[in-house]
Amino acid sequence: VKEFYTKHSSFFKRLQEVVLLGIVWNAFCNAFSKGLGLDLGNAITLFTILPLLHIGSLMTFFTFFKSKLLNVSPGEAVAAALCSSHKT
């Protein structure tokens, strides 16, 4: 089985990508065809609070990593702040 997989690994990689693309396509089509279920007031609140939370967490992590206690360079503090406040 391992030899077969190794021999045809490019096919399985492409198959995995196509299946993932199909799942994402299905999720977006269902979401937009049935509506998001969000009225205008809630959407405005959501689009206001989310960026504020994101910027706040970025600033908090940057302040934490910039502290003298950790003894890191400014470049490392920026990298750590960005990596800790962003999701993959």
Stockholm file with secondary structure:
# STOCKHOLM 1.0

chainA/1-88         VKEFYTKHSSFFKRLQEVVLLGIVWNAFCNAFSKGLGLDLGNAITLFTILPLLHIGSLMTFFTFFKSKLLNVSPGEAVAAALCSSHKT
#=GR chainA/1-88 SS CHHHHHHTHHHHHHHHHHHHHHHHHHHHHHHHHHCCCCCHHHHHHHHHHHHHHHHHHHHHHHHHHHSTTTCCCHHHHHHHHHHHHCCC
#=GC SS_cons        CHHHHHHTHHHHHHHHHHHHHHHHHHHHHHHHHHCCCCCHHHHHHHHHHHHHHHHHHHHHHHHHHHSTTTCCCHHHHHHHHHHHHCCC
//
